[in-house]
Amino acid sequence: MAGPFIACTMTVLITGGKVKTASCLACLLKDGNKPFLVASRSGGDPTDEFPSCRFDWLDATTYAIPWSKVEEITSVYLVPPPVLDMLPPMKAFIDYCREKGVERFVLLSASVVEPGGPAAGKVHEYLVNIGVEYCVLRPTWFMGESEILSRGSGELMVLSENFSKQPRKPVKPGDNIYSATGEGKVPFVSVEDIAAVAFHALVDLQSHNTDHYIRGPELLSYDEVIHIF
């Protein structure tokens, strides 16, 4: 499904197509009969489950590719690239999207990243300042989305509900998780819950125009987490 033109309107573009929240979001959009296109650096292939195309934040020549696959893109799910200075490439693509008529942006950030702060914080601030329809997702710790966000508060481990999709090899051999949190507890959240909020932020008739803190239902220490494995 990566190759042919998709004849539909009001398409949602999902960047970061291979990361967990993007995959879950694609499933929700498919189940909801909402047109969407998954964009990733690999670009997918004809055997992919979802319609896909190539896209690379750091290669501006790929920015036009999604519009060669669909008639119209009205909203974009923004998963930041794995670089420290996210604003330049993300601003360039957001501006390109606006020129193409995109009306709404939903940004994946983190609970510890304030508007105007490092990493996705600069992009958050930019979306607010340019007056577009927007929503910023600020989840607590979850599995594997963007290691650069977890490093922002001194953490290296990013996990999620059940941890069922997280490879166990880094933990099981030594039964250790290395963290600076000590006895502190964290409301770990699932990627499915994050994707559900993203879904509504992208397709709801009324734009959210705010940031959403997304927390898990239970506070867990890393000692408690390791026993899940």
C-alpha positions in Angstrom: 0.0 0.0 0.0 3.0 2.3 -0.1 2.9 3.1 -3.8 -0.5 4.0 -5.2 -2.3 7.4 -4.9 -4.9 7.3 -2.2 -8.1 9.0 -3.4 -9.6 10.4 -0.3 -9.9 13.8 1.4 -9.3 15.1 5.0 -6.4 12.7 5.5 -4.4 12.5 8.8 -0.7 12.3 8.2 1.2 10.3 10.9 4.9 11.0 11.2 7.2 8.7 13.0 5.3 5.8 11.5 7.4 3.0 13.1 7.2 4.2 16.7 4.6 2.8 19.1 2.2 5.7 19.5 2.1 6.1 15.7 1.3 2.5 15.1 -1.4 2.5 17.7 -2.9 5.7 16.3 -2.9 4.2 12.8 -5.0 1.2 14.2 -7.5 3.6 15.8 -7.9 5.6 12.6 -8.3 2.5 10.6 -11.0 1.2 13.0 -12.7 4.6 12.9 -12.7 4.7 9.1 -10.7 7.8 9.1 -8.4 8.3 6.1 -4.7 8.4 7.1 -1.2 8.1 5.7 1.8 6.8 7.7 5.1 8.5 7.0 8.5 7.1 8.0 12.1 7.1 6.8 11.8 3.6 5.5 8.7 4.5 3.5 7.1 1.1 3.9 6.5 -1.4 1.1 3.4 -2.8 -0.7 3.0 -5.5 2.0 2.5 -3.0 4.8 -0.8 -3.1 6.7 -1.3 0.7 6.4 -0.9 3.2 3.5 2.5 4.6 3.8 5.2 6.9 2.3 8.7 8.0 2.8 9.4 11.0 5.0 12.6 12.2 6.8 12.6 15.2 9.1 16.2 15.9 8.1 15.7 15.6 4.4 13.5 18.5 3.1 13.3 16.8 -0.3 10.9 14.2 1.2 8.4 16.8 2.6 6.3 16.8 -0.6 6.0 13.0 -0.9 2.9 12.7 1.3 1.0 15.0 -1.0 1.9 12.8 -4.0 -0.1 10.0 -2.2 -3.3 11.8 -1.1 -5.5 14.5 -2.3 -5.6 16.6 0.9 -4.0 16.5 4.3 -5.9 18.3 7.0 -4.1 17.3 10.2 -0.6 16.0 11.1 0.6 13.9 14.1 4.1 15.2 14.9 6.6 12.7 16.4 9.9 14.7 16.8 13.1 13.5 15.2 15.8 12.0 17.4 17.9 15.2 17.4 18.7 17.7 20.2 17.7 20.8 18.2 14.2 19.7 17.0 12.8 23.2 16.1 14.6 23.9 12.8 13.5 20.7 10.9 10.1 20.7 12.6 9.4 24.4 12.0 10.4 23.9 8.3 7.9 21.0 7.8 5.1 22.7 9.8 5.5 25.8 7.6 5.5 23.6 4.5 2.3 21.9 5.8 0.6 25.2 6.3 1.4 26.3 2.8 -0.3 23.0 1.6 -3.4 23.8 3.6 -2.9 21.7 6.8 -5.1 23.1 9.5 -4.3 21.1 12.6 -1.2 19.7 14.3 -0.9 17.3 17.3 2.6 17.2 18.8 4.0 14.4 20.9 6.0 15.9 23.8 6.5 14.9 27.4 5.2 15.8 30.8 8.6 17.3 31.9 8.9 19.5 28.8 7.4 23.0 29.3 6.4 25.3 26.4 9.5 27.1 25.2 11.7 24.5 27.0 14.3 22.2 25.4 13.6 19.7 22.7 9.8 19.6 21.8 9.2 22.5 24.1 10.3 24.9 21.4 8.0 23.3 18.9 5.1 23.5 21.4 5.8 27.2 21.8 5.9 27.7 18.0 2.6 26.0 17.4 0.9 28.2 20.0 2.4 31.4 18.6 1.5 30.8 14.9 -2.2 30.5 15.7 -2.9 27.1 14.1 -5.3 24.5 15.5 -3.1 22.4 17.8 -2.8 20.0 20.7 0.3 18.9 22.6 0.5 15.5 24.2 2.5 15.5 27.4 2.6 11.9 28.7 4.6 10.6 31.6 7.0 7.7 31.1 6.0 5.2 28.4 7.9 2.7 26.3 10.5 3.6 23.7 9.0 6.6 21.8 11.8 9.1 22.0 14.9 8.6 24.1 15.9 12.2 23.8 12.8 13.2 25.8 13.6 10.9 28.6 17.1 12.1 28.8 15.8 15.6 29.4 15.0 14.8 33.1 18.0 12.5 33.7 16.2 9.3 32.8 17.3 6.7 30.3 14.6 4.1 30.6 11.3 4.7 28.9 8.6 2.1 29.7 4.8 1.6 29.4 1.9 -0.3 30.8 2.6 -4.0 31.1 6.0 -3.5 29.5 4.9 -6.3 27.2 6.4 -4.8 24.1 9.7 -3.8 25.7 12.6 -6.1 25.0 13.4 -7.8 28.3 17.1 -8.6 27.7 18.4 -5.2 29.1 16.6 -5.9 32.4 16.4 -9.7 33.0 20.0 -10.8 33.0 21.0 -8.6 35.9 17.5 -7.8 37.2 18.5 -4.1 37.2 17.0 -0.9 36.0 19.2 2.1 36.3 17.4 5.3 37.3 18.0 8.5 39.1 14.5 8.5 40.7 15.5 6.5 43.8 12.3 5.5 45.7 10.3 7.9 43.6 7.2 6.6 41.9 6.0 7.4 38.4 2.5 7.0 36.8 3.6 5.0 33.8 1.2 5.2 30.9 0.4 3.0 28.0 1.0 3.9 24.4 -2.6 2.9 23.7 -3.9 5.6 26.0 -1.6 8.2 24.4 -2.8 7.2 20.9 -6.4 7.5 22.0 -5.9 11.1 23.1 -4.0 11.8 19.8 -6.9 10.3 17.9 -9.4 12.7 19.4 -7.1 15.6 19.1 -6.7 14.9 15.4 -10.3 14.2 14.4 -12.6 16.0 16.9 -14.6 18.7 15.2 -13.5 21.3 17.8 -9.7 21.8 18.0 -8.4 21.2 21.5 -5.9 24.1 21.4 -4.2 23.1 24.6 -1.7 20.6 26.1 -2.9 17.4 27.7 -1.0 15.7 30.6 -1.4 12.0 30.1 -0.7 9.9 33.2 -1.1 6.3 34.1 -3.6 5.2 36.8 -1.0 3.8 39.3 2.2 5.2 40.8 5.0 2.6 40.5 8.6 2.7 41.7 11.3 1.1 39.5 11.6 -1.7 42.1 7.9 -2.5 41.5 8.4 -2.2 37.8 11.2 -4.7 37.7 9.0 -7.4 39.3 6.7 -7.1 36.3 9.4 -8.7 34.2 
